[in-house]
Amino acid sequence: MATRSWCGSAFGVVRRVESLVVLEQLGTSLFDTALLMVVKDRCANATSPGTNDTRFAGEEEQQRAMSDFYLVNNLIVQLTPIVPALLLAKAGDRGWRRAPVLVPLCGYLLSSVTLLQVVLLRLPIQVMFGTAALYGISGGFCAYWPGVMTLASLGSDTENRSKAMMRVELMYGAAGLLGSLLSGHVFLLYSSSVGHGTVLLCICTLLQLLGLTHATVLLQVKQVSSEPEERSPLLLDSSAGVPAETSKRKNTVNVVLLFSAAILYGSSVSGAMEILGVFVMKEPLNWNAAQVGYGNAAGFVIFLSSYLGAIAFRRCVSDVTLILIGMLSFACGIYFMSFVTASYMFYLARSLSLFALIPLPTIRSILSQQVPTSLCGITLTALQLALRFAALAYIPAFTKLYQRTLGWFPGFVFTLSSILAVLGMIPISVVGCRQTQPRRPKETETTVEPRHSDKEN
């Protein structure tokens, strides 16, 4: 009887969305290392037609070639998912909750298979641009992550929603940490018939296939009963005798402020991370595949420290204060990164960003409480799409700025990133001030059961 109960519990854990996140992120962390090393190899060894001269003989030229590749690739990945992600979000809110998760996993699998073919058949690296477009058409991360967060949100009550979302982030980070630690060493494995990266990409493809199978067959979709729709935050005030327009206007301002903070902070983080992978490949760091894996692992450690920090801090501070702590942590760490000249300094800079991943999931949690349950999926997807549109500005800006400052201050883009993170603290502070405003007189609230905490409104 006990064995049967234990097996049932284990099967329940396997069916949770966290198990899918682990499989997918293990595969993605292996893929990211493989792609970076393949791009570096192709840029270093490409030659001009009809000559034996190396096109990217200088380190600066190689850096420009790598950053140009990622500029085009990332713009494709950021822009093509916009319409598919909206369609998948609509399908999810209409009851097809697996769709925003399942379809993007097909794109992940296609990317891994294509990069494997690029390595085996020595295809041009530009083939990955076409794969990036197909990946985007499948919805990509823009559809996948809001889909995952929606499942985590619906599977938890309002009081534990932030904790549930941070738990997903924790599993994402733990899987990324493990995958990154292994990726550099596995990349170097090869036999006489295949080159570097083949074994790594085979394992990556297998993990992506397992993730797709899990989402199709095992993934459980459930919804924990929460407050009724008519008592959703957008309608709460009108049911208490306050005009509905006033309530909507108040909540709309909160939504706009949360979107603004997320865009500024997301641009800061993503813009810096787009450059960081190329930055560590140049002198004075000049990392190899194993060191790249360790560097990626250091980034995923931040998922663990952010989760632990959120659990510890939320006992004594509000969600808004949690977000401010995370933003300040990242701003300090990325500013220090501007002056990194040795590997130990890189890890010191990353250690300053211990709580850098608290802000976005907490913003999503607060945002999900500003709208009815039926609009949760589309709202979170709209936030993800807003971050995608912001990529139109920050990806080219950070890339071109990095190329133009290579000769005198390569870390200037990281200083810019820290400034954006500080600016993101302004709208969040306004949200905090709005939440500390005096509440309505008690007699106007008697018809409505108060929510569990002012900070969650």
C-alpha positions in Angstrom: 0.0 0.0 0.0 2.8 2.4 0.9 4.6 1.5 -2.3 1.5 2.2 -4.4 1.1 5.6 -2.6 4.8 6.4 -3.2 4.5 5.5 -6.9 1.4 7.6 -7.2 3.2 10.6 -5.7 6.3 10.1 -7.9 4.0 9.9 -11.0 2.3 13.1 -9.9 5.7 14.9 -9.7 6.7 13.6 -13.1 3.5 15.0 -14.6 4.1 18.5 -13.2 5.2 21.3 -15.4 8.5 21.5 -13.5 9.6 18.1 -14.9 9.1 19.4 -18.4 11.1 22.6 -17.7 14.0 20.5 -16.5 14.1 18.3 -19.6 13.8 21.3 -21.9 16.4 23.4 -20.1 18.9 20.6 -20.0 18.7 20.4 -23.8 18.7 24.2 -24.3 21.8 24.7 -22.1 23.7 22.1 -24.2 22.5 23.7 -27.4 23.6 27.2 -26.4 27.1 26.1 -25.7 27.3 24.1 -28.9 26.0 27.0 -31.0 28.5 29.5 -29.5 31.4 27.2 -30.1 30.4 26.4 -33.7 29.9 30.1 -34.5 33.3 30.9 -33.1 34.9 28.0 -35.1 33.3 29.2 -38.4 34.2 32.8 -37.9 37.8 32.0 -37.0 38.2 29.6 -40.0 36.1 31.3 -42.8 38.2 32.4 -45.8 37.5 34.7 -48.6 36.6 33.0 -52.0 39.5 32.3 -54.2 42.1 33.1 -51.6 43.9 31.4 -48.7 43.8 34.5 -46.5 41.8 34.3 -43.3 39.0 36.7 -43.4 38.7 37.1 -39.7 42.4 37.0 -38.9 42.2 39.7 -36.2 40.4 39.2 -32.9 38.5 42.4 -33.4 37.2 41.2 -36.8 36.2 37.8 -35.4 34.3 39.6 -32.6 32.5 41.7 -35.1 31.6 38.6 -37.2 30.3 36.7 -34.1 28.3 39.6 -32.9 26.8 40.2 -36.3 25.7 36.6 -36.5 24.0 36.8 -33.1 22.5 40.2 -34.1 20.7 38.7 -37.1 19.9 35.4 -35.4 18.5 37.1 -32.3 16.4 39.6 -34.2 14.8 36.7 -36.1 14.2 34.8 -32.9 12.7 37.9 -31.2 10.4 39.1 -34.0 9.0 36.0 -35.8 7.1 34.6 -32.7 4.9 37.7 -32.2 1.8 36.6 -34.1 2.2 32.8 -33.4 2.6 33.5 -29.7 -0.6 35.6 -29.6 -2.5 32.9 -31.4 -1.2 30.2 -29.1 -2.0 32.3 -26.1 -5.6 32.7 -27.3 -5.8 29.0 -27.8 -4.5 28.4 -24.3 -7.1 30.8 -22.8 -9.8 28.9 -24.7 -8.9 25.7 -23.0 -6.0 24.3 -25.0 -3.5 24.9 -22.2 -0.9 22.6 -23.6 -0.7 24.3 -27.0 1.5 27.3 -26.0 4.0 24.7 -24.5 3.7 21.9 -27.0 4.1 23.8 -30.3 7.3 25.7 -29.3 8.9 22.4 -28.2 8.7 21.3 -31.8 10.8 24.4 -32.7 13.4 23.6 -30.1 13.7 20.1 -31.5 14.1 21.4 -35.0 16.8 23.8 -34.0 18.9 21.0 -32.4 18.5 18.7 -35.4 19.5 21.5 -37.8 22.7 22.4 -35.8 23.6 18.8 -35.7 23.4 18.7 -39.5 25.5 21.8 -39.8 28.2 20.1 -37.8 28.1 16.8 -39.5 27.6 18.0 -43.1 29.7 21.2 -42.7 26.8 23.3 -43.9 27.1 27.1 -43.7 26.3 28.5 -40.3 23.8 30.9 -42.0 21.5 27.9 -42.3 20.7 28.6 -38.7 18.9 31.8 -39.7 16.3 29.7 -41.5 15.9 27.5 -38.5 15.6 30.5 -36.2 12.7 31.7 -38.4 11.0 28.3 -38.1 11.6 28.3 -34.4 10.0 31.7 -34.2 7.0 30.6 -36.2 6.4 27.8 -33.7 6.1 30.5 -31.0 9.5 30.1 -29.5 10.3 31.1 -26.0 7.8 34.0 -26.4 5.0 31.4 -26.3 6.6 28.6 -24.3 7.5 30.6 -21.1 4.2 32.4 -20.7 2.6 29.0 -21.3 4.6 27.4 -18.6 4.0 30.3 -16.2 0.3 30.2 -16.9 0.2 26.5 -16.0 2.1 27.2 -12.8 -0.2 30.2 -12.0 -3.4 28.3 -12.6 -2.1 25.3 -10.5 -1.6 27.5 -7.4 -3.8 29.7 -5.3 -3.4 33.4 -5.1 -1.4 33.3 -1.8 1.2 30.9 -3.1 1.4 32.1 -6.8 4.7 34.0 -6.4 6.3 31.0 -4.7 5.0 28.6 -7.5 6.4 30.8 -10.2 9.8 31.1 -8.4 9.8 27.3 -8.0 9.6 26.9 -11.8 12.4 29.4 -12.1 14.4 27.4 -9.6 14.0 24.1 -11.6 14.9 26.0 -14.8 18.0 27.3 -13.2 19.1 24.0 -11.6 18.7 22.2 -15.0 20.6 25.0 -16.7 23.4 24.8 -14.1 23.8 21.0 -14.6 23.6 21.2 -18.3 26.1 24.1 -18.5 28.7 22.4 -16.3 28.6 19.3 -18.5 28.2 21.0 -21.9 31.8 22.3 -22.3 33.3 18.9 -21.5 30.9 16.9 -23.6 31.4 19.3 -26.6 35.1 18.2 -26.7 34.1 14.5 -27.0 34.5 13.1 -30.6 35.4 10.0 -32.5 37.5 9.6 -35.6 34.4 9.9 -37.8 32.7 12.9 -36.2 34.0 16.3 -34.9 33.6 18.3 -31.8 30.0 19.0 -30.8 28.4 16.0 -32.4 28.0 14.0 -29.1 26.8 17.1 -27.3 24.1 17.8 -30.0 23.0 14.2 -30.1 22.3 14.3 -26.4 20.6 17.7 -26.8 18.3 16.3 -29.5 17.4 13.3 -27.3 16.5 15.6 -24.4 14.4 17.8 -26.6 12.6 14.8 -28.0 11.9 13.6 -24.4 10.5 17.0 -23.5 8.2 17.0 -26.5 7.0 13.5 -25.6 6.4 14.6 -22.0 4.4 17.6 -23.0 2.3 15.4 -25.4 1.6 12.4 -23.1 2.3 13.2 -19.4 1.9 16.9 -18.8 -0.9 17.6 -16.3 -3.1 20.6 -16.7 -5.1 21.6 -13.6 -6.6 24.7 -12.1 -6.8 25.4 -8.4 -10.1 27.0 -7.5 -9.5 30.7 -6.7 -11.6 33.7 -6.2 -14.6 34.0 -8.5 -14.3 35.9 -11.7 -16.6 38.6 -10.5 -14.3 39.3 -7.7 -11.2 39.6 -9.9 -8.9 42.6 -9.2 -10.3 44.6 -12.2 -13.9 44.3 -10.9 -13.2 44.3 -7.2 -13.8 47.9 -6.5 -17.0 48.1 -8.5 -18.6 45.3 -6.5 -17.8 47.3 -3.4 -19.9 50.2 -4.5 -17.1 52.1 -6.3 -17.6 53.0 -10.0 -16.2 50.4 -12.3 -14.4 53.0 -14.4 -12.4 54.1 -11.3 -11.4 50.6 -10.6 -10.3 49.9 -14.1 -8.4 53.1 -14.3 -6.5 52.3 -11.1 -5.6 48.8 -12.2 -4.7 49.9 -15.7 -2.1 52.3 -14.3 -0.6 49.4 -12.3 -0.5 47.3 -15.4 1.2 50.0 -17.4 3.8 50.6 -14.7 4.5 46.9 -14.4 5.0 46.6 -18.1 7.3 49.7 -18.1 9.5 48.2 -15.4 9.6 44.8 -17.0 10.6 46.3 -20.4 13.4 48.5 -18.9 14.8 45.7 -16.7 14.3 43.0 -19.4 16.1 45.2 -22.0 18.9 45.7 -19.5 19.4 42.0 -18.7 18.9 40.6 -22.2 21.0 43.3 -23.9 23.9 42.6 -21.6 23.6 38.8 -21.9 23.5 39.1 -25.7 27.0 40.6 -25.6 28.4 38.6 -22.6 28.8 35.4 -24.6 30.9 37.1 -27.3 32.8 39.2 -24.7 34.3 36.2 -22.9 35.6 34.8 -26.2 38.1 37.7 -26.7 41.2 38.6 -24.9 42.0 38.9 -22.1 39.5 36.1 -21.1 39.7 34.1 -24.4 37.6 31.2 -22.9 37.5 27.6 -24.4 34.4 25.4 -24.4 34.8 24.1 -20.8 35.2 27.7 -19.5 32.1 28.8 -21.5 30.2 26.0 -19.8 31.4 27.1 -16.4 30.5 30.7 -17.1 27.0 29.7 -18.2 26.7 27.6 -15.0 27.6 30.7 -12.9 24.6 32.4 -14.6 22.3 29.6 -13.7 23.5 29.6 -10.0 21.7 33.0 -9.9 18.4 31.1 -10.4 19.1 29.2 -7.3 20.2 32.2 -5.2 17.3 34.2 -6.5 14.8 31.5 -5.4 16.3 31.2 -2.0 16.5 35.0 -1.6 12.8 35.4 -2.6 11.8 32.7 -0.1 13.8 34.4 2.7 13.0 38.0 1.9 9.3 37.7 1.2 8.7 36.9 4.9 9.6 40.4 5.9 9.2 42.6 2.8 6.6 43.2 0.1 6.8 41.9 -3.5 7.7 45.5 -4.7 10.7 45.6 -2.3 11.7 42.1 -3.6 11.8 43.5 -7.1 13.8 46.5 -6.1 16.4 44.3 -4.4 16.7 42.1 -7.5 17.1 45.1 -9.8 19.8 46.7 -7.6 21.6 43.4 -7.4 21.8 43.1 -11.1 22.8 46.8 -11.6 25.8 46.4 -9.3 26.9 43.1 -10.8 26.7 44.2 -14.4 28.4 47.5 -13.7 31.4 45.6 -12.2 31.4 43.4 -15.3 32.4 46.6 -17.3 35.9 46.3 -15.8 36.5 42.6 -15.9 39.9 41.6 -17.2 40.4 38.1 -15.7 38.2 35.1 -15.1 38.1 35.5 -11.3 36.7 39.0 -11.8 34.0 37.6 -14.0 32.8 35.3 -11.3 33.0 38.1 -8.7 30.8 40.2 -11.0 28.3 37.4 -11.3 28.3 36.9 -7.5 27.0 40.5 -7.1 24.0 39.6 -9.2 22.8 36.9 -6.8 19.2 38.1 -6.8 19.0 39.4 -10.4 16.3 36.9 -11.4 13.8 37.9 -8.7 12.2 40.9 -10.5 10.6 39.4 -13.7 8.8 36.4 -12.1 7.6 38.6 -9.3 6.4 41.2 -11.8 4.5 38.4 -13.6 3.0 37.3 -10.3 1.7 40.8 -9.5 0.5 41.3 -13.0 -1.5 38.1 -13.0 -3.4 39.4 -10.0 -4.5 42.5 -11.9 -6.6 40.7 -14.4 -9.3 38.0 -14.4 -8.2 34.4 -14.7 -9.6 34.2 -18.2 -7.1 36.9 -19.3 -4.1 35.6 -17.4 -2.5 33.7 -20.4 -3.0 36.6 -22.8 -1.7 39.2 -20.3 1.5 37.2 -19.6 2.0 36.7 -23.3 1.5 40.4 -24.0 4.3 41.1 -21.5 6.5 38.6 -23.3 5.6 40.3 -26.6 6.4 43.7 -25.2 9.9 42.4 -24.3 10.2 41.1 -27.9 9.3 44.5 -29.4 11.9 46.1 -27.1 14.4 43.8 -28.7 14.0 45.8 -31.9 15.8 48.6 -30.1 18.2 47.0 -27.6 19.7 44.2 -29.7 21.0 46.4 -32.6 21.9 49.2 -30.1 24.0 47.0 -27.8 25.6 45.1 -30.7 26.7 48.2 -32.6 27.7 50.0 -29.5 29.9 47.0 -28.5 31.5 46.9 -31.9 32.3 50.6 -31.8 33.8 50.6 -28.3 35.9 47.4 -28.8 39.1 49.4 -29.2 38.8 51.7 -26.1 36.2 50.3 -23.6 34.6 46.9 -24.5 32.6 46.9 -21.2 30.8 50.1 -21.9 27.6 48.2 -22.9 27.5 46.7 -19.4 27.6 50.2 -17.9 24.7 51.2 -20.1 22.9 48.0 -18.9 23.3 49.0 -15.3 21.8 52.4 -16.0 18.7 50.8 -17.6 18.3 48.6 -14.6 18.3 51.6 -12.2 15.7 53.3 -14.5 13.5 50.2 -14.2 13.4 50.8 -10.4 11.4 54.0 -10.9 8.0 52.6 -12.1 8.2 49.8 -9.6 8.7 52.4 -6.8 5.6 54.2 -8.1 3.6 50.9 -7.9 4.9 50.5 -4.3 3.7 54.1 -3.4 0.3 53.4 -4.9 -0.1 50.2 -2.8 0.7 52.1 0.4 -2.0 54.7 -0.3 -4.7 54.8 2.4 -7.4 52.2 1.8 -11.1 53.2 1.5 -13.2 53.7 4.7 -14.2 50.4 6.2 -17.9 50.9 5.7 -17.4 50.8 1.9 -15.7 47.5 2.0 -18.2 45.5 4.0 -19.6 43.8 0.9 -16.3 42.4 -0.2 -14.1 39.9 1.5 -10.6 41.4 1.9 -7.7 39.9 0.0 -5.0 38.1 1.9 -2.5 40.9 1.7 -2.3 44.5 0.5 0.9 43.8 -1.3 -0.7 41.3 -3.6 -3.4 43.7 -5.0 
